[in-house]
Each structure stands twice: as C-alpha cells, then as structure tokens.
C-alpha cells in the first residue's frame, strides 16, 4: 500500500479561510481546521551554548496559555519589515542577540519539522549557534520582557523539570534541542 492510498477522503478539498489576522489565519479543508502562520518562512529555535558550557534558555509570559514559559531562544523568520526573504540562519542570529544578548560567529542548520502537525502549518527549524560572545543585555525587543537563564549543560534536563515542578510551562521541544546539542546533526 502506498502512502497516497491512506490519505483522508477530504485531504484535497478546497481551502476555506475562516479568519485572517496579522500573524495567524484559521483555515478549513474538508472537516479539518488548522492555523496557518501568515509568514510562510516559519520559525527558528536556536541551540546556544556559552563558552562556559551553559545552555541558554529564555523565560517569558505567553498570553495564549496564561503562563510563564521556559523556551530556547526562538522567533519568526522574516517577520521584520523589509526582511520577508530572511533565511532561518539569519533569523537565528538576529533572534539570539535580541533575546539573549549573545552574538555568534557561525550558525548551522540542524533539523526542520512541524510545530504541531495536527493543528498548524508552521514549520520550525532548529539552528545551532557556535562561538558565542556576550555583546548586550538581551531581554527581547520593546514588545517582550524576556529573562535569560544560563544553565550548565550537564544540569539542563534536571533544571527544566524543576521549573516545570514550580509551575512553569516547559516547551517539550527543549528536550529535542538538548538531544541535538549533545549529538549534533546525524551524518547523511
């Protein structure tokens, strides 16, 4: 049996727009409803380790879930005016410095996949930042209030579970990020 033989009967139905906002649109295809990012380039998650072997995490309040979250530095690709054709690698460098105050000498694409394949069309690229240097305070742009956490790499997993026990929402993608930091990109 081929993968095309297992498609839902309404997989090729016409797309209806139920709502269109500045950043997200709500679409419907057959019986399926899903969110679509209005920036087709998606998002980037930055895997960043300081020269002191500390993993960079960011903390911020997320209105959608009404909780403080722990995340890796991240952001939308191509969301700034005049940069709609921005690559994931350039976005990673920009977001890293904006959110954490660290600049990196180089970036490397690691992996890309859906953020929530049953709910959204958004794709997320994991990018590894190398040779970090502190150049500013971080904290995000004027619309953000980000707290930067530098956690020893060996303690990162336990630190994340401790934050979850305190009531923080810990993004499960962080554990994939930690795996990528430890194992790198598998050779093709």
Secondary structure, 3 states (H helix, E strand, C coil): CCHHHHCCCCCCCCEEEEEECCCEEEEEECCEEEEEECCCCCEEEEEEECCCCEEEEEEEEECCCCEEEEECCEEECCCCCCCCCCCHHHHHHHHHHHHHCEEEEEEEEEEEEECCCCCECCEEEEEEEEEEEECCCCCCCCCCCCEEEEEEHHHHHHHHHHHHHCCCEECCHHHHHHHHHHHCCCCC
